[in-house]
Amino acid sequence: MPHAALAEAAARPDALPQAAAARTATPYALPDLVCFAHLHWDFVWQRPQHLLSRFAQHGRVFYVEDAFYHPDQVAPHLEIKERHNGLRVVVAHLPAGLSEAAADQIQFELLSRYFAAQGILQYVFWYYTPMALNKSRHFHPVLTVYDCMDELAAFKFAPPELRQREQELFERADLVFTGGMTIYESKREQHPDVHPFPSSIDKAHFGQARGPMAEPADQAGIAHPRVGFFGVVDERLDIELLAQLAANHPGWQFVIIGPVVKIDPASLPRPANVHYLGGKDYLELPAYLKGWDVATLLFADNESTKFISPTKTPEYLAAGNPVVSTPIRDVVRPYGDLDLVHIAADAEAFGAAIGRALTQRDDADWRQRTDDYLATISWDQTWQQMVDLMQDRLAAKAPAAKTA
């Protein structure tokens, strides 16, 4: 695609929804931020960590995880763990056997005491899961934000009442952010103030893979060409596609990095040319990407992938890796449409696309177009645009509060 076509696509609101018109950033003036999340902070570094670690550079951030239940009769208490930029992870420890209502009430009481002890008086609530409403609905935040990064109701083991709770959260939220364009299109009629913020990039971090880096020991002995994937290995991974590719191309080595969750590890294909290296720290990922010849998004076509906007797409590209993906809508738009990522729907087409991608590193035009696109997105930009919206909304609420 010529540069003019890239510029035209980049100018479309649907192609780059977060590339808003430049504005002078107002001084940071948000109160304490309390996040309720279903994802463990120390699990995989992804959207919540990228955004909230930036908030923590400017103010206090409290990241409230789901409760941890003990088989013994432990006394209910909060565990506080300090993380990046002073962010505090808050975990309630409860005895097993409590009803949902009792557990939520105890967590509300624990959090109330913690808020009082820490002087958390004016605060923003930031939700990743509507299921946290039962333990938080009796608080009085000055602003409520729902960062809807996934269609959680479509995930394996999702609570049946999740959709009902989400409707309540829409009613309470002042602002709704979405993790991609597809989920934005699904949610925009459910709230008057919804804004799409697709997966972004820490380009400097992943760009390290374009320079000299030491080969990780557990990957060093794997032959080339290497076809890689990193991410959570769960029901979204197309296990059958991986098995077919490995069988059809025995000379290629498939490197899979990430923790296995919600599926039986025994169900994973294990031919000699598929290598599972387990989960890795975010800081280690560029060194692994450096050693790959092609990066892939091996996502299945199912309900749990319909609305995803994989963060790994721009991360792969920033590392300089050619990318092949199944037709995930938020990868097709914009990456496939801009001819930056190969899109393939079945094993035969996917294998052919990998074959083409193996020669793409030497394509100067592709690399330039990729870098032109990546220059338009960053987690810093995304965070700043979110802050601007939040501060605008708070300013609009202030006169109403004074009048009341």
C-alpha positions as CSV (number, residue, x, y, z in Angstrom):
1,M,0.0,0.0,0.0
2,P,1.5,3.4,-0.9
3,H,2.1,6.0,1.7
4,A,-0.8,8.2,0.5
5,A,-3.2,5.3,1.0
6,L,-1.8,4.7,4.5
7,A,-2.3,8.3,5.3
8,E,-5.8,8.2,4.0
9,A,-6.6,5.2,6.1
10,A,-5.0,6.6,9.2
11,A,-7.1,9.7,8.8
12,R,-10.4,7.7,9.0
13,P,-12.0,7.9,12.4
14,D,-12.7,4.1,12.3
15,A,-9.1,3.3,11.4
16,L,-7.5,5.4,14.2
17,P,-10.1,6.1,16.8
18,Q,-7.6,7.1,19.5
19,A,-5.6,9.5,17.3
20,A,-7.7,12.4,18.4
21,A,-6.9,16.0,17.5
22,A,-3.9,17.3,19.5
23,R,-4.7,19.4,22.5
24,T,-2.6,20.8,25.2
25,A,-2.6,18.5,28.1
26,T,-4.1,20.0,31.2
27,P,-2.2,19.5,34.5
28,Y,-3.1,16.2,36.2
29,A,-5.8,16.9,38.8
30,L,-7.5,13.6,39.4
31,P,-8.1,12.3,42.9
32,D,-7.1,8.8,44.2
33,L,-8.0,6.1,41.7
34,V,-9.4,2.7,42.9
35,C,-9.5,0.0,40.3
36,F,-11.6,-3.2,40.6
37,A,-10.2,-6.0,38.4
38,H,-10.7,-9.7,37.6
39,L,-7.1,-9.9,36.4
40,H,-4.2,-10.4,38.8
41,W,-1.7,-7.6,38.7
42,D,1.3,-10.1,38.7
43,F,-0.2,-12.4,36.0
44,V,0.4,-11.0,32.5
45,W,1.4,-7.4,31.8
46,Q,-1.4,-6.0,29.6
47,R,-3.9,-3.2,29.3
48,P,-4.6,-2.6,33.0
49,Q,-0.9,-2.6,33.9
50,H,0.0,-0.2,31.0
51,L,-2.7,2.3,32.0
52,L,-2.7,2.1,35.8
53,S,1.1,2.2,36.1
54,R,0.9,5.6,34.3
55,F,-1.9,6.9,36.6
56,A,0.4,5.8,39.5
57,Q,3.1,8.2,38.3
58,H,0.8,11.1,39.1
59,G,-1.3,10.0,42.1
60,R,-2.3,7.2,44.4
61,V,-3.7,4.0,42.7
62,F,-5.3,1.1,44.5
63,Y,-5.8,-2.1,42.4
64,V,-8.4,-4.3,44.1
65,E,-8.3,-7.9,42.9
66,D,-10.8,-10.7,43.5
67,A,-10.8,-12.2,46.9
68,F,-8.6,-15.1,47.8
69,Y,-10.4,-17.9,49.7
70,H,-8.7,-20.1,52.3
71,P,-9.8,-23.6,53.1
72,D,-9.2,-22.9,56.8
73,Q,-11.1,-20.4,58.9
74,V,-8.8,-17.5,58.3
75,A,-9.8,-14.2,59.8
76,P,-10.9,-11.8,57.0
77,H,-8.2,-9.3,56.2
78,L,-6.6,-7.3,53.4
79,E,-3.2,-7.9,52.0
80,I,-1.5,-4.9,50.5
81,K,1.3,-5.3,48.0
82,E,3.3,-2.3,46.6
83,R,4.1,-2.5,42.9
84,H,5.2,-0.2,40.0
85,N,5.3,3.5,40.8
86,G,3.9,2.9,44.3
87,L,0.6,1.3,43.0
88,R,-0.9,-0.8,45.7
89,V,-2.5,-4.2,45.0
90,V,-5.3,-4.9,47.5
91,V,-6.4,-8.5,48.1
92,A,-9.1,-9.6,50.6
93,H,-8.4,-12.9,52.2
94,L,-11.5,-14.7,53.3
95,P,-12.5,-18.2,54.7
96,A,-14.1,-20.6,52.2
97,G,-17.7,-21.4,52.5
98,L,-19.1,-17.9,52.6
99,S,-22.2,-17.0,50.6
100,E,-21.6,-14.5,47.8
101,A,-23.6,-11.9,49.7
102,A,-21.6,-12.4,52.9
103,A,-18.3,-12.3,51.1
104,D,-19.3,-9.0,49.4
105,Q,-20.4,-7.5,52.7
106,I,-17.1,-8.4,54.4
107,Q,-15.1,-7.0,51.5
108,F,-17.1,-3.8,51.6
109,E,-16.4,-3.5,55.4
110,L,-12.7,-4.2,54.9
111,L,-12.4,-1.7,52.1
112,S,-14.3,0.9,54.1
113,R,-11.9,0.6,57.0
114,Y,-8.9,0.7,54.6
115,F,-10.3,3.9,52.8
116,A,-10.6,5.6,56.2
117,A,-7.1,4.5,57.4
118,Q,-5.5,5.7,54.1
119,G,-7.5,8.9,53.9
120,I,-9.1,7.9,50.6
121,L,-11.9,10.6,50.7
122,Q,-12.2,11.8,47.1
123,Y,-11.7,9.0,44.6
124,V,-12.4,7.7,41.1
125,F,-13.7,4.1,40.6
126,W,-12.3,2.4,37.6
127,Y,-13.8,-1.0,36.7
128,Y,-12.6,-3.9,34.6
129,T,-15.3,-6.3,35.9
130,P,-18.9,-5.6,36.6
131,M,-18.8,-8.4,39.2
132,A,-17.1,-6.1,41.6
133,L,-20.3,-4.0,42.0
134,N,-21.7,-5.9,44.9
135,K,-18.7,-5.0,47.1
136,S,-18.5,-1.4,45.9
137,R,-21.9,0.0,45.1
138,H,-22.3,1.6,48.5
139,F,-19.3,3.8,48.1
140,H,-19.6,7.3,46.6
141,P,-16.9,7.9,43.9
142,V,-16.7,11.4,42.3
143,L,-16.3,9.7,38.9
144,T,-16.9,6.1,37.7
145,V,-15.1,4.7,34.7
146,Y,-15.7,1.4,33.0
147,D,-12.8,0.3,30.9
148,C,-14.5,-2.5,28.9
149,M,-11.5,-4.4,27.5
150,D,-13.3,-7.7,26.7
151,E,-16.7,-9.2,26.3
152,L,-16.3,-11.1,29.6
153,A,-19.7,-12.8,29.3
154,A,-18.4,-14.8,26.3
155,F,-15.4,-16.2,28.2
156,K,-15.2,-19.7,29.6
157,F,-16.5,-20.0,33.2
158,A,-18.1,-16.5,33.0
159,P,-20.7,-16.0,35.8
160,P,-24.3,-16.2,34.4
161,E,-25.3,-12.9,36.1
162,L,-22.4,-10.9,34.5
163,R,-24.6,-9.3,31.8
164,Q,-27.1,-8.0,34.4
165,R,-24.3,-6.6,36.5
166,E,-22.8,-4.9,33.4
167,Q,-26.1,-3.2,32.7
168,E,-26.0,-1.8,36.2
169,L,-22.4,-0.6,35.7
170,F,-23.5,1.2,32.5
171,E,-26.1,3.0,34.5
172,R,-23.5,4.1,37.2
173,A,-20.6,4.9,34.9
174,D,-19.8,8.5,33.9
175,L,-17.5,7.3,31.1
176,V,-17.0,4.0,29.2
177,F,-13.8,3.1,27.4
178,T,-13.5,0.1,25.2
179,G,-10.5,-2.0,24.3
180,G,-11.2,-2.1,20.6
181,M,-13.4,-1.0,17.7
182,T,-15.5,-4.2,17.6
183,I,-16.5,-4.0,21.3
184,Y,-17.1,-0.3,20.9
185,E,-19.6,-1.0,18.2
186,S,-21.3,-3.5,20.5
187,K,-21.4,-1.2,23.5
188,R,-21.9,2.3,22.0
189,E,-25.7,2.2,22.2
190,Q,-25.7,1.2,25.8
191,H,-24.2,4.4,27.2
192,P,-24.2,8.0,26.1
193,D,-20.4,8.5,26.6
194,V,-18.4,5.6,25.1
195,H,-15.0,6.0,23.6
196,P,-12.9,3.4,21.8
197,F,-9.2,3.0,22.8
198,P,-7.8,0.0,20.9
199,S,-4.6,-1.8,22.0
200,S,-1.6,0.4,22.0
201,I,2.1,0.0,22.2
202,D,5.2,0.7,24.2
203,K,7.3,1.0,21.1
204,A,10.7,1.7,22.8
205,H,10.3,-1.5,24.9
206,F,9.5,-3.9,22.0
207,G,11.8,-2.0,19.6
208,Q,14.7,-3.4,21.6
209,A,14.2,-6.6,19.6
210,R,15.5,-4.7,16.5
211,G,18.9,-4.3,18.1
212,P,21.4,-6.7,19.6
213,M,20.0,-8.8,22.5
214,A,21.2,-12.0,24.1
215,E,19.3,-15.2,23.2
216,P,17.3,-16.6,26.1
217,A,18.7,-19.9,27.2
218,D,15.5,-21.9,26.8
219,Q,15.1,-20.7,23.2
220,A,18.7,-20.8,22.1
221,G,18.7,-24.5,21.1
222,I,15.5,-24.3,19.0
223,A,16.3,-24.4,15.2
224,H,15.1,-21.9,12.6
225,P,12.8,-20.9,11.1
226,R,10.9,-20.1,14.3
227,V,7.2,-19.2,14.3
228,G,6.2,-17.7,17.6
229,F,3.2,-16.8,19.7
230,F,3.0,-15.2,23.1
231,G,0.0,-14.6,25.3
232,V,-2.3,-16.5,27.6
233,V,-2.9,-20.0,26.4
234,D,-6.6,-20.6,26.9
235,E,-9.8,-21.3,25.0
236,R,-9.0,-18.5,22.6
237,L,-6.0,-20.3,21.1
238,D,-6.8,-22.4,18.0
239,I,-5.2,-25.7,19.2
240,E,-6.3,-27.5,16.0
241,L,-4.8,-24.9,13.8
242,L,-1.5,-25.2,15.7
243,A,-1.5,-28.9,15.4
244,Q,-2.2,-28.8,11.6
245,L,0.5,-26.2,11.0
246,A,3.0,-28.3,12.9
247,A,2.1,-31.4,11.0
248,N,2.1,-29.7,7.6
249,H,5.4,-27.9,8.1
250,P,7.7,-30.2,10.2
251,G,10.7,-28.1,9.3
252,W,9.3,-25.1,11.1
253,Q,9.6,-24.7,14.9
254,F,6.6,-23.3,16.7
255,V,7.5,-21.4,20.0
256,I,4.6,-20.8,22.4
257,I,5.1,-18.5,25.3
258,G,2.5,-17.9,28.0
259,P,0.7,-19.5,31.0
260,V,-1.9,-22.2,30.3
261,V,-5.2,-21.4,32.0
262,K,-8.8,-22.6,31.8
263,I,-7.9,-25.5,29.5
264,D,-6.3,-28.9,30.2
265,P,-2.6,-28.8,29.3
266,A,-2.9,-32.4,28.1
267,S,-5.1,-31.1,25.3
268,L,-2.3,-29.1,23.7
269,P,-0.6,-30.6,20.7
270,R,2.9,-31.8,21.5
271,P,4.8,-32.8,18.3
272,A,8.6,-32.4,18.3
273,N,8.4,-29.1,16.5
274,V,6.1,-27.3,19.0
275,H,7.9,-25.8,22.1
276,Y,6.0,-24.6,25.1
277,L,8.3,-22.3,27.1
278,G,5.8,-21.2,29.7
279,G,5.0,-17.7,31.0
280,K,7.7,-14.9,30.8
281,D,8.1,-11.6,32.4
282,Y,7.1,-8.6,30.3
283,L,10.7,-7.3,30.4
284,E,11.9,-10.6,28.8
285,L,9.6,-10.6,25.8
286,P,11.7,-8.5,23.4
287,A,14.6,-11.0,23.7
288,Y,12.3,-13.8,22.7
289,L,10.8,-11.9,19.8
290,K,14.3,-11.1,18.6
291,G,14.8,-14.8,17.9
292,W,11.6,-15.4,15.9
293,D,11.3,-15.3,12.2
294,V,7.5,-14.8,12.1
295,A,5.1,-13.9,14.9
296,T,1.5,-15.2,14.9
297,L,-1.9,-14.6,16.3
298,L,-3.3,-18.2,16.5
299,F,-6.8,-17.3,17.7
300,A,-9.8,-19.5,17.2
301,D,-13.0,-18.3,15.7
302,N,-15.4,-18.5,18.7
303,E,-17.4,-16.3,21.0
304,S,-14.5,-15.5,23.2
305,T,-12.5,-14.0,20.4
306,K,-15.3,-12.0,18.6
307,F,-14.5,-8.8,20.5
308,I,-10.8,-9.0,21.3
309,S,-8.2,-6.4,20.3
310,P,-4.9,-8.2,20.8
311,T,-2.2,-6.0,22.4
312,K,0.4,-8.3,20.9
313,T,-0.4,-7.1,17.3
314,P,1.5,-3.8,17.6
315,E,4.0,-5.3,20.0
316,Y,5.0,-7.9,17.4
317,L,5.3,-5.2,14.7
318,A,7.3,-2.9,16.9
319,A,9.8,-5.7,17.4
320,G,10.2,-5.9,13.7
321,N,8.5,-9.3,13.3
322,P,6.3,-10.1,10.2
323,V,2.9,-11.2,11.5
324,V,0.3,-13.7,10.4
325,S,-3.2,-13.7,12.1
326,T,-6.5,-15.5,11.9
327,P,-9.3,-13.0,10.8
328,I,-9.9,-11.4,14.2
329,R,-11.9,-8.3,13.3
330,D,-9.8,-5.8,15.3
331,V,-6.7,-7.2,13.6
332,V,-8.2,-7.1,10.1
333,R,-9.1,-3.5,10.9
334,P,-6.7,-1.8,10.7
335,Y,-3.7,-4.0,10.3
336,G,-5.0,-6.3,7.5
337,D,-6.6,-3.5,5.6
338,L,-3.3,-1.5,5.7
339,D,-1.4,-4.6,4.5
340,L,0.7,-4.6,7.6
341,V,-0.3,-8.1,8.8
342,H,-1.1,-11.3,6.8
343,I,-4.6,-12.6,7.4
344,A,-5.4,-16.3,6.9
345,A,-8.5,-18.3,7.9
346,D,-7.4,-22.0,7.7
347,A,-4.3,-24.1,8.0
348,E,-3.4,-24.1,4.3
349,A,-3.7,-20.4,3.9
350,F,-2.0,-19.8,7.2
351,G,1.0,-21.9,6.2
352,A,1.2,-20.1,2.9
353,A,1.1,-16.7,4.7
354,I,3.9,-17.8,7.0
355,G,5.9,-18.8,3.9
356,R,5.5,-15.3,2.5
357,A,6.2,-13.6,5.9
358,L,9.5,-15.5,6.2
359,T,10.9,-13.2,3.5
360,Q,9.2,-10.0,4.7
361,R,12.0,-8.7,7.0
362,D,13.9,-7.5,3.9
363,D,10.8,-5.6,2.6
364,A,11.8,-1.9,3.3
365,D,8.4,-0.6,2.1
366,W,6.5,-2.8,4.6
367,R,8.8,-1.8,7.4
368,Q,8.4,1.9,6.7
369,R,4.6,1.6,6.4
370,T,4.6,-0.3,9.7
371,D,6.6,2.3,11.5
372,D,4.5,5.1,10.1
373,Y,1.4,3.5,11.6
374,L,3.1,2.7,14.9
375,A,4.1,6.3,15.2
376,T,0.4,7.2,15.5
377,I,-0.2,5.1,18.6
378,S,1.3,4.7,22.1
379,W,0.1,3.9,25.6
380,D,1.2,7.4,26.7
381,Q,-1.1,8.9,24.1
382,T,-4.0,6.6,25.1
383,W,-3.5,7.4,28.8
384,Q,-3.4,11.2,28.2
385,Q,-6.6,11.1,26.1
386,M,-8.3,9.1,28.8
387,V,-7.1,11.6,31.5
388,D,-8.4,14.5,29.4
389,L,-11.9,12.9,29.1
390,M,-12.0,12.2,32.8
391,Q,-11.0,15.7,33.9
392,D,-13.5,17.2,31.4
393,R,-16.2,15.0,32.9
394,L,-15.2,15.9,36.4
395,A,-15.2,19.6,35.6
396,A,-18.7,19.2,34.1
397,K,-20.0,17.5,37.2
398,A,-18.5,20.1,39.6
399,P,-21.1,22.8,39.1
400,A,-23.9,20.3,39.5
401,A,-22.3,19.2,42.8
402,K,-22.1,22.8,44.0
403,T,-25.7,23.5,43.1
404,A,-26.8,20.4,44.9
